[in-house]
């Protein structure tokens, strides 16, 4: 099999489904991180002392008036920090999937399989075609069914680089993912 430059094709319905699943996973990661932080600020506000009560934190005493005066500054500082990082992570995790939907293109690669099993992390990997230090992670069953030097076909999203489809002449592999040791 000849190794050619990647070709560009539009997304199929299955590709769009895979990308929606990956985008949902990214939303889940983003919300799992930032919703508890903002809820924690709300919890602190509800934790304030009642009228005439004094809140003791170690050896300090805080009255309700002092708390009501200082909490807005605390909320602005920490809420602003959380918001800046949430926007940064939104741009890193979610925005590429939105660009992906507008582009509606994928790269298709034909390549020769080169296998690698990492015993330290117990990862079953194929070397990514035309990329250094990137791999395609597959399950052990799929890894064992591939021979070194076997012809493979790979479809990758053009913006996010997410692996959409991986197959050999005799089978289609389930849930392949791009992998890099630098992400660990």
Buried (B, 14 or more C-beta within 10 A) or exposed (E): EEEEEBEEBEBEEEBBEBBEEBBEEBBEEBEEBBEEBBEEBEEBBEEBBEEEEEBEEEEEEBBBEBBEEEBEEEBEEBBEEBEEEBEEBBEEBBEBBEEBBEBEEBBBBBBBBBBEEEEEEEBBBBBBBEBEEBBBBBEEEBBEBBEEEBBBBBBBBBBBBBBBBBBBEEEEBEEBEBBEEEEE
